């Protein structure tokens, strides 16, 4: 899966989304589908052509004025899941 994410300001929802998406990928793999990987969209909050900076997909928040990055809880959740399922 090459691009999968959720635009929400509620990081608890993003954590749940990541867990559910990866559970789906693991279920597909268990069913014999040749899954090669999963990539969350997006690492950073970014510019969406139709919505500007209003949609926050990122696992890391960005203060666009200063370019300072702030890791969200979902980044750590994604990392925890990735470490638990590395092969």
Backbone as CSV, one residue per row, in Angstrom:
resi,resn,N_x,N_y,N_z,CA_x,CA_y,CA_z,C_x,C_y,C_z
1,UNK,0.866,-1.157,0.000,0.000,0.000,0.000,0.912,1.218,0.000
2,UNK,0.716,2.102,-0.961,1.674,3.192,-1.116,1.242,4.527,-0.541
3,UNK,-0.035,4.710,-0.273,-0.453,5.991,0.294,-1.784,5.827,1.004
4,UNK,-1.790,6.112,2.311,-2.986,5.921,3.111,-2.893,6.849,4.306
5,UNK,-3.903,7.679,4.521,-3.850,8.595,5.652,-5.208,9.173,5.969
6,UNK,-5.251,9.992,7.002,-6.491,10.631,7.436,-6.199,12.089,7.776
7,UNK,-7.047,12.968,7.282,-6.929,14.395,7.590,-7.813,14.697,8.791
8,UNK,-7.193,14.869,9.938,-7.942,15.179,11.153,-7.052,15.960,12.103
9,UNK,-7.663,16.819,12.888,-6.909,17.506,13.935,-6.908,16.692,15.225
10,UNK,-7.693,15.608,15.255,-7.789,14.754,16.432,-6.793,13.603,16.288
11,UNK,-5.688,13.697,17.009,-4.643,12.687,16.845,-5.040,11.335,17.433
12,UNK,-5.980,11.308,18.369,-6.498,10.030,18.867,-7.170,9.276,17.725
13,UNK,-7.913,10.002,16.897,-8.535,9.383,15.721,-7.480,8.894,14.741
14,UNK,-6.396,9.668,14.573,-5.329,9.265,13.653,-4.653,7.983,14.163
15,UNK,-4.419,7.897,15.468,-3.822,6.677,16.036,-4.707,5.467,15.747
16,UNK,-6.004,5.618,15.953,-6.940,4.516,15.688,-6.945,4.167,14.206
17,UNK,-6.912,5.169,13.341,-6.893,4.945,11.897,-5.657,4.144,11.494
18,UNK,-4.500,4.525,12.024,-3.253,3.819,11.707,-3.347,2.364,12.156
19,UNK,-3.814,2.134,13.384,-3.942,0.755,13.885,-4.883,-0.061,13.006
20,UNK,-6.032,0.505,12.667,-7.013,-0.224,11.855,-6.500,-0.484,10.445
21,UNK,-5.806,0.482,9.862,-5.257,0.291,8.514,-4.214,-0.820,8.514
22,UNK,-3.334,-0.799,9.495,-2.291,-1.826,9.551,-2.891,-3.182,9.895
23,UNK,-3.912,-3.221,10.736,-4.611,-4.490,10.994,-5.168,-5.059,9.693
24,UNK,-5.712,-4.195,8.844,-6.226,-4.640,7.544,-5.134,-5.180,6.648
25,UNK,-3.992,-4.513,6.652,-2.853,-4.979,5.851,-2.371,-6.335,6.364
26,UNK,-2.287,-6.481,7.684,-1.849,-7.762,8.261,-2.844,-8.878,7.956
27,UNK,-4.134,-8.565,7.969,-5.154,-9.566,7.628,-5.027,-9.981,6.168
28,UNK,-4.780,-9.016,5.291,-4.594,-9.340,3.872,-3.380,-10.242,3.691
29,UNK,-2.311,-9.917,4.399,-1.093,-10.735,4.314,-1.360,-12.154,4.824
30,UNK,-2.109,-12.269,5.918,-2.449,-13.588,6.470,-3.309,-14.391,5.502
31,UNK,-4.066,-13.702,4.652,-4.897,-14.365,3.639,-4.119,-14.719,2.379
32,UNK,-2.814,-14.469,2.397,-1.977,-14.853,1.272,-1.735,-13.770,0.233
33,UNK,-2.210,-12.576,0.475,-1.948,-11.480,-0.463,-0.501,-11.039,-0.274
34,UNK,0.259,-10.926,-1.359,1.690,-10.608,-1.241,1.932,-9.123,-0.938
35,UNK,1.719,-8.750,0.306,1.919,-7.365,0.737,3.413,-7.088,0.835
36,UNK,3.847,-6.012,0.215,5.265,-5.639,0.249,5.549,-4.568,1.290
37,UNK,4.552,-3.772,1.636,4.774,-2.723,2.624,3.557,-1.841,2.793
38,UNK,3.667,-0.929,3.743,2.607,0.030,4.028,3.269,1.371,4.275
39,UNK,2.763,2.399,3.626,3.312,3.742,3.784,2.197,4.701,4.179
40,UNK,2.317,5.291,5.348,1.328,6.260,5.801,1.553,7.586,5.069
41,UNK,0.440,8.244,4.702,0.517,9.582,4.111,-0.027,10.563,5.128
42,UNK,0.688,11.391,5.584,2.017,11.838,5.221,2.840,11.981,6.495
43,UNK,4.143,11.946,6.347,4.996,12.136,7.518,4.739,13.508,8.139
44,UNK,4.691,14.532,7.300,4.525,15.910,7.782,3.178,16.481,7.361
45,UNK,2.623,17.364,8.183,1.495,18.164,7.718,1.996,18.931,6.504
46,UNK,1.209,18.953,5.443,1.704,19.515,4.188,0.652,20.377,3.504
47,UNK,0.985,20.863,2.330,0.091,21.690,1.533,-0.700,20.797,0.600
48,UNK,-2.013,20.867,0.693,-2.900,20.140,-0.214,-3.439,21.139,-1.231
49,UNK,-3.313,20.847,-2.508,-3.647,21.803,-3.554,-5.052,22.367,-3.432
50,UNK,-6.019,21.569,-3.037,-7.392,22.071,-2.961,-7.774,22.586,-1.576
51,UNK,-6.923,22.387,-0.583,-7.282,22.779,0.782,-6.203,23.587,1.489
52,UNK,-5.105,23.861,0.799,-4.014,24.607,1.434,-3.432,23.841,2.609
53,UNK,-3.177,24.559,3.701,-2.617,23.941,4.900,-3.703,23.508,5.893
54,UNK,-4.977,23.576,5.483,-6.073,23.298,6.421,-6.232,21.818,6.759
55,UNK,-5.766,20.921,5.916,-5.863,19.481,6.171,-4.567,19.001,6.821
56,UNK,-4.697,18.327,7.954,-3.504,17.877,8.669,-3.435,16.352,8.659
57,UNK,-2.739,15.835,7.664,-2.540,14.395,7.520,-1.339,13.895,8.329
58,UNK,-0.414,14.760,8.658,0.905,14.356,9.124,0.973,13.679,10.471
59,UNK,1.994,12.842,10.597,2.368,12.257,11.879,3.208,13.253,12.669
60,UNK,3.667,14.284,11.977,4.451,15.364,12.570,3.794,16.683,12.168
61,UNK,3.463,17.516,13.158,2.890,18.835,12.879,4.007,19.780,12.458
62,UNK,3.661,20.728,11.601,4.627,21.722,11.138,4.063,23.112,11.406
63,UNK,4.847,23.929,12.097,4.524,25.350,12.211,5.083,25.977,10.942
64,UNK,4.209,26.306,10.005,4.664,26.742,8.686,5.381,28.088,8.724
65,UNK,5.144,28.898,9.741,5.839,30.182,9.857,7.300,29.990,10.248
66,UNK,7.554,29.089,11.199,8.926,28.885,11.687,9.582,27.624,11.134
67,UNK,8.780,26.746,10.507,9.224,25.441,10.010,9.605,24.478,11.140
68,UNK,9.197,24.788,12.363,9.435,23.903,13.497,8.524,22.688,13.379
69,UNK,9.083,21.512,13.676,8.327,20.259,13.621,7.994,19.797,15.032
70,UNK,6.778,19.237,15.186,6.314,18.735,16.471,5.761,17.326,16.284
71,UNK,6.472,16.307,16.798,5.964,14.936,16.669,4.613,14.794,17.373
72,UNK,3.701,14.092,16.714,2.388,13.805,17.297,2.421,12.402,17.904
73,UNK,1.479,12.119,18.779,1.393,10.780,19.375,1.282,9.704,18.300
74,UNK,0.626,10.037,17.190,0.457,9.060,16.111,1.793,8.642,15.505
75,UNK,2.792,9.510,15.532,4.126,9.137,15.045,4.687,8.005,15.901
76,UNK,4.541,8.148,17.202,5.063,7.126,18.114,4.250,5.831,18.027
77,UNK,2.948,5.960,17.798,2.098,4.776,17.613,2.510,4.020,16.355
78,UNK,2.716,4.749,15.273,3.153,4.141,14.011,4.496,3.432,14.203
79,UNK,5.416,4.083,14.893,6.719,3.475,15.162,6.614,2.223,16.014
80,UNK,5.761,2.276,17.034,5.566,1.109,17.904,5.041,-0.073,17.102
81,UNK,4.063,0.185,16.245,3.484,-0.882,15.426,4.523,-1.412,14.441
82,UNK,5.267,-0.521,13.822,6.287,-0.944,12.849,7.342,-1.829,13.513
83,UNK,7.786,-1.440,14.700,8.792,-2.255,15.401,8.230,-3.619,15.790
84,UNK,6.965,-3.668,16.146,6.339,-4.932,16.554,6.156,-5.893,15.387
85,UNK,6.122,-5.366,14.162,5.833,-6.205,12.998,6.953,-6.223,11.970
86,UNK,8.154,-5.828,12.362,9.242,-5.846,11.378,9.601,-7.285,11.052
87,UNK,10.010,-7.467,9.815,10.379,-8.822,9.378,11.722,-8.801,8.712
